Amino acid sequence: MKTKLLSVILFATALPAFAEVTSTNSNNTSLAAASTQTKEAEEAAKIAEELKKEEEAKKEENSKKAEDAKKEEDSKKVEDAKIAATKAADDAKKAEDTKMAATKAADDAKMVATKAADEAKKAEDTKTEATKAADEAKLAATKAADEAKLAATRAEDDAKKAEDAKIAATKAPNDTRKAEDAKIAATKAADDAKQAEDAKVAATKAADNARKSEDVKMAATKAADDAKVTATKAADNAKKAEDVKMAATKAADVAMQTADLMNANLLAITGTGSSSTSSTAPGWNTVSATGPGWSLGASAVGAAPGAPAPPVTLLAAFAGVIVLRQVRTRRQKAA
């Protein structure tokens, strides 16, 4: 099309010389030639109009295809953005649920650790009290054993003295003093024997109490050790649960940020109107008769589609003849 227009321009440039030559002919010959050329120009204008319509239709079709392709691409982007936003929202919800569960687990673990620490402290206090009681019972048992031993020794000595006094009184039956001494010695020996027996019973009881206190102490020590182990384990579990909570919180924050980002991306895509592709491509006006550098005025070639054709000037007629001949030549070559 540009080649045809260039030919028209070249012809228009050579027109003054052509007009000067034709002016020497007779008026009848000029009118006949002008009439023929006018018809050919009208035919050329029709062909040019058809070519222009074909070009416009082709451009419109290409524009529609491009617009449809862009719409399809935009639709796919929107769908992908929706899928991504939905998945991100689901992931954020799951992460938030995980965070809530981890937070509850951390709180529960903290409560368990606190309770275990309290129990460990109580067990340690009980152990201390049991140890003190065992030590006191042990001291009491030792003291009772010593007292029982002394009482037994004293009773044994007094029994020997009573026996000696009895023998002496027997040897001197008329000696009332020896008889009285033997009686006193026997009474004292009996009292000492009873005290020794009581001390022995007390020592035995004290020994039993010491043994029981030692058993209580051992049990309290074991309970305190177990409570300490439990508290230590509970504290470790609480720390791990807190670490899990922090990780879950961070993951939930990241998931929420991702969801916000995906949602913002979706809003950006759906909120921005897709730019429409112009049906008139850049440079299309160079095809029209009113393009830059043209001075043909209102001609049949440059008339808008559907507009009434203006009067055909002589210049437009000659231009139409050249265009018509070029079109015929092209069609003949194509055939």
Secondary structure, 3 states (H helix, E strand, C coil): CHHHHHHHHHHHHCHHHHHHHHCCCCHHHHHHHHHHHHHHHHHHHHHHHHHHHHHHHHHHHHHHHHHHHHHHHHHHHHHHHHHHHHHHHHHHHHHHHHHHHHHHHHHHHHHHHHHHHHHHHHHHHHHHHHHHHHHHHHHHHHHHHHHHHHHHHHHHHHHHHHHHHHHHHHHCCCCHHHHHHHHHHHHHHHHHHHHHHHHHHHHHHHHHHHHHHHHHHHHHHHHHHHHHHHHHHHHHHHHHHHHHHHHHHHHHHHHHHHHHHHHHHHHHHHHCCCCCCCCCCCCHHHCCCCCCCCCCCCCCCCCCCCCCCCCCCHHHHHHHHHHHHHHHHHHHHHC
